[in-house]
Amino acid sequence: MTTYKNIKLEDKGERVDIIFDRDGLNILDIHMMREINDVLLGLRWRNDLKVIVFRAVGKAFSAGVEVLDHTPDKVNDMMEAFVGIFVNLQRLGVCTIAAVNGAALGGGMEVAIFCDIVVASEKAKFGQPEVKLGFFAPIAAVVLPQLVGRQKALELMLTGDTLTAKEALDLKLVTKIVPVEELDAAVNALAQKVCAQSSPVLKLNRRAVDAALHIPFGESLERVSQLFLINLMALEDVREGLAAFAEKRAPKWKNR
């Protein structure tokens, strides 16, 4: 089995756990995201696979994508690796569960809410703070409106506000909340129920639900990715947001 630097892998046959384990906050840099994609690509031919569980070691589920990987010289590689996670998950078509303890911010929240089931501890927090750095969250732009409606999605993305676990539950971003010490047991119980079902029937259930949604995910993601790489990255305010982050100061927006 391959050993990874930023993630751990637990392969139990019908269930595979991808465990974020990078410096406590689990910030998703290009290398870490490539590791996740390597795992997902390696699961393509696994007919026995029924569920993928995302969980984390440390203070946070994930504090987001590495800001310094948004610079012009890295942004294409960053987007390829980041978007690849969701494309690969969609292609696998198996049930996904996120076990969220601590902060799930930015790209971390996007990974969580893309999952079919989200189990959060009472200490979980969720937020899309990208706007404060002069960006937007591409996966959230596709997924959030389907989960909470256009207006609430825009409120979250335009303010960068952070949600408590209870607030996320009320918005149906979270399936259930449990005490911290019960998180693993709750996830294990759910995964066990899923694994008791037929693999092809599980996949068809997911396809049936997705077929009823509006624009296909791949088409939506392509549109949003182009907005990010072509329109957003051409803005002066993107450069200012990156500079302000590096210099540990508030950004001075030029509004262009």
Number of C-alpha atoms within 10 A of each C-alpha: 6 8 9 14 11 20 20 20 17 13 13 9 13 18 19 20 19 19 20 26 22 19 12 15 21 27 25 26 20 20 14 22 23 20 20 26 21 16 19 21 16 10 16 14 9 11 13 14 22 26 24 23 22 21 23 25 18 15 14 26 33 32 22 25 22 15 18 15 18 20 15 14 9 12 18 15 15 24 19 14 21 24 17 19 21 21 15 18 20 17 11 20 19 22 24 22 24 27 24 31 26 24 25 28 26 28 25 24 25 25 21 27 23 22 21 15 21 23 25 32 22 19 17 23 23 30 24 26 22 22 16 17 21 19 19 21 20 24 23 24 18 22 18 22 14 13 16 17 12 12 11 14 19 16 11 20 23 15 14 20 13 17 19 16 26 19 14 21 17 13 15 14 24 23 16 18 21 19 13 15 10 13 18 16 11 19 20 14 11 14 21 15 9 18 19 10 11 12 18 14 10 17 15 14 14 15 14 10 9 13 11 9 10 9 12 12 16 13 10 16 20 13 12 18 18 13 14 19 14 10 10 16 19 13 15 14 20 23 19 18 23 20 18 16 16 11 10 9 10 13 19 11 15 10 8 8
